[in-house]
């Protein structure tokens, strides 16, 4: 379980980093929905990251699910 959580944590961190990096790139078209879309995707990645970290900690402590 910890290995799965570690893989999810790494994937979520990398995806959040990529999303932040893309936010700095200027787009040639003015599309008003892009900031909203980036924020929504970021929220989903942060949620995955937080859940994976919490499950990992519970597993390491030996908590019952």
N, C-alpha and C positions, 0 to 999 in steps of 0.2 A: 504494500500500500504506500509506503514512504517513497519508493522508487517512482510510482505513478504520480504522486504529488509533486515530487521534484521535477519530473518531466513537464507537468502542467505549469508549475511555477516558472520554469525557464522559458517555456513557450509564451506565457502571458507577459513576462517581463520583456522579452524580445519584441513581441507585437506592440506593446505600449511604447517601447523605445522607437520602433519604426513609425508608429503613428505620430509621435511627437516630432520626429525628424521630417516627416512629410508635411507637417503643418507649417514648416518654415519655407517650403517650396512655393513659389508664386505660380498660380494657375493662369493659363492664358485666357480662359473663359471665366466670366463672372457668374458663378453658380451659387446662389444664396443657400442652397441646401447642404453644401459641402461642410461648413463648420458644424452644423447640427449632426450630420452623419458621422463625422469624426468623433464628436463628443459621445454619441450613442455607442459607437464601437468601443471607444475608450472605457465607457462605463461597464460594458460587458466583459472586457479584458480584465479590468480591475476587480470585478466580481469573481471571475474565475481564479484570479490570483489570491484573493482573500479567502475564498472557500478552500482552495488547495492548501494554503498555509495553515488554516484552522484544522483541516482534516489531518494534515501531517502532525501537527502538535498533539492532537487528541490520540493519534495512533502511537506516537512516541511515549505519551503518558500512560497508555494502556486503557484509555477510556472505552467504555462499552457504547456501541451505537444502537 
